[in-house]
């Protein structure tokens, strides 16, 4: 698709290249700090971590109160905007805007599809997918969504579809919008890799000033809480896995120690850089996840899982619109509690996680088209998540429905971080699977922390794709201490505190995502109009050229035809004249010859007649003479008287 650098007409957004101030360009090129973004965010996080660690019980009370208020007043808002994000993402990908390239028109993808997919999958869902893969369907089965009833099999099917809702198209649609807005601004418009510049088509030069600083600060804090949420979930499940391996890892001290050990591994990945450490870990993580999933499929109820995968897809797509817009308003406190624990938590988590995932996948998506980006980031990971839940969650449900074992606690409840290892322990090779799952979560922890530190560094350096190593190390440590603070604030109910923070931090950044939608639409539609205009101009030029060619050919034919006709006429006339002249000469020659012959014949005949007459006259005269002589002789004889 052509890209125009002409000034936009009227009130169209100005999306020309290179429009950043000198200081931002210097920060981006050198990978150094943007003080107006870094220090406010660092101070906010320092205050949060300090107060939470100093007063964990009071912090927990505040979290609980805020969670109740947010769910009461904003639960419907989360449901509505996430539904809109899905529709908008599909529209961008499958409209004619999907042809626009995220980069120059001739750019090729920076990474192979496998590596690209490994990057976005590891960054986008890693720890959460492992944490909830077996747990969530089982928990929905044990404590169904309000309004769900029927046989155990029907409840189990509804549980699987509810899990698909939370992990399918909806979270990835959020990532699509944020990632696409940043990738378009960065690779197409050549602007820095930063949240603020994704809004330039909407806000114009205001992104360079305080408005842009506020946007980046909100994104920085939201990203940090999103990363901390995933790290908290990861360390809780690692501790549970170690417990199943008879390695005691209970209590906040153990959780804190695990975080510190894993952060040491993460720092090694940070200092080796994206091309080495992150690339190796992401590809290795994807392979390890595939091995664990396929092994469970092979040793578990294989045919059941394959049938359930297909059946669950049908059930999900049949009910996805209803489930998307269902706020459970008719079910009072039970409905509100379910929304807070599950759907609203997920939508808030994905929104708070989206600056991190969006910037990261934008960073590695240069050279992709908008349509390729949407398909790669929305559809492929969603169907991969469906398959993961069908295998892991389907195995857990099969054991609960048809097996001789139960994955529940003695009181009938399900412990979120333990369900996976209970399920794996009931399969052949359970110990090996448990070890593999712990390693998988550990690597996901490292990749999430590493890529999170990279994104946090990019935001705090005005969009530098390669922030200074010490900046990435700093944010890596801040994310670790934030996760530690959330664990200590939550105590035995750490998951609740983590969920609350994810929901709260999503509110301000959801407004930024809505602005991204407007910005993306203005920029892409404007460029599409330029493309249509260029197409029409090219079409007009081609038509005019074709008409000129056709007209020229017609004129040439007419001229040639006229010349041919005139030449033919002239030739005919010349031939006719030549023929006439030749005929005339022939006739004259023949006439002259005939005349000469006639004259000669006449003359010859006359001469012959004259000669004959002369001869006759001569003979006559001779005879007369002879007769005259004889007469004289006779008169002198006897008988002459």
NORURUR-V605892 format. One record per helix or strand of 2 or more residues. SS is the DSSP state (helix for helix, strand for strand). FROM is the first residue (numbers start at 0). TO is the last residue. Records with the same first field share a line. If there is no record, write none. Layout:
SS = FROM-TO, FROM-TO
This chain:
helix = 21-29, 34-53, 55-93, 95-98, 112-123, 125-131, 134-141, 151-166, 168-187, 195-207, 209-243, 251-271, 273-298, 301-324, 328-340, 342-362, 369-401, 415-424, 429-458, 468-633
